[in-house]
Amino acid sequence: MPAIEVRGLHKRYKDTVAVEDVSLTVEEGEIYGILGRNGAGKTTTVEAVAGLRRPDRGEVRVFGLDPRRDRRVRQLLGVQLQEAALHSSLTVRELVRLHRSFHRDGADPDELIELVGLADRRRTRFEKLSGGQQQRLNIALALVGRPRAVILDELTTGLDPAARRHMWEAVAGLRDRGVTVVLVSHHMEEVERLCDRLALIERGRVAAVDTPDGLVARAGLDQVVRFRTRDPFDPALLDGVAEVRAVRTEDGLVTATGTGELLHAVSTALVTAGVAALDTTYRRAGLEDAFLALTGSPFDPASSYPASASSYLADDANREGTER
Ligand SMILES: Nc1ncnc2c1ncn2[C@@H]1O[C@H](COP(=O)(O)OP(=O)(O)OP(=O)(O)O)[C@@H](O)[C@H]1O
């Protein structure tokens, strides 16, 4: 039985269609990423999974149970959402203990506080915590019932780099203990490092589901060449180069993504055109590059996809849909 199953989810808020048609299956024990731009419908989807939103249409199951009808889901699923209302005058420890009391077999409060790196803030009131510390406390509260699955919505937003890495280790540790994790994120490195699979949500639909490497492979690229030119660069110079999948120019920095003998092919084209490349670098492509290749623009949560990229991705989503 999958940990989480969503079929044909629709949710509209007055005039806004937040979720148009989302289906996804999260297998037990995996870290499943949900990635997409602002307003794509990620939070609405996970709120429906948590039973906090009533779908207009569609079905949600958590370990086979309907989260809106079956109270057992509260014991099975931990939820850390973007905004949580907590008693601001209670201390970290009091809040963890309070939430612990809602569960039959909860975690040890002090261990949990340690896990999220708040040991030195144990006696601090919620209202006196920094934004990042409040975020960490919310994560602790999501884990307090020792859930079999946990939803983490923007896990590391607002955390400093050290705290972020600490949290990544904690999430990997959850997987090691067999906990299923749904991770809503805008952070490419986070998704790439942690997720076994990820769904790209685009305008309320699942546009693609794959492993991070699989998504990069689907984009038909595995390498990135970057260089500067003294004069403004005309991307049309690389138009006929078969190895090049996409070219972007930003602040005088040219980024070409592609496959095969990419570096050689790009260098040859530049030499032929009499263009000197400066500061050339070469590396393997990542998830962010995949978005660049598929959309023609870097992954910017605040901007939307051009239609051509959406349709490219939609084909993949249909494949995923028919396979299952
Ligand atoms: N309570 C609400 N009332 C009205 N509209 C809403 C509500 N919640 C979300 N929306 C709208 O539904 C759409 C999807 O929102 P949702 O929060 O699910 O997106 P998201 O992908 O989680 O975005 P973000 O990355 O910004 O958190 C957006 O257009 C949003 O404005």
The ligand as a Gaussian input file, in Angstrom:
#p B3LYP/6-31G(d) Opt

LIG

0 1
 N       -7.171000      30.396000       1.299000
 C       -7.107000      30.813000       0.040000
 N       -8.032000      31.638000      -0.495000
 C       -7.958000      32.050000      -1.776000
 N       -6.983000      31.708000      -2.625000
 C       -6.026000      30.887000      -2.168000
 C       -6.020000      30.401000      -0.814000
 N       -4.935000      29.616000      -0.648000
 C       -4.277000      29.611000      -1.831000
 N       -4.929000      30.365000      -2.743000
 C       -4.540000      30.569000      -4.148000
 O       -4.455000      29.290000      -4.762000
 C       -3.303000      29.199000      -5.607000
 C       -2.408000      28.070000      -5.148000
 O       -1.879000      28.402000      -3.856000
 P       -0.910000      27.446000      -3.038000
 O       -0.652000      28.092000      -1.730000
 O       -1.447000      26.072000      -3.045000
 O        0.406000      27.509000      -3.953000
 P        1.902000      27.085000      -3.624000
 O        2.379000      26.331000      -4.801000
 O        1.984000      26.423000      -2.308000
 O        2.632000      28.501000      -3.582000
 P        3.899000      29.033000      -2.702000
 O        5.108000      28.456000      -3.342000
 O        3.813000      30.496000      -2.927000
 O        3.679000      28.620000      -1.294000
 C       -2.654000      30.569000      -5.572000
 O       -3.091000      31.297000      -6.685000
 C       -3.162000      31.179000      -4.280000
 O       -3.253000      32.572000      -4.406000

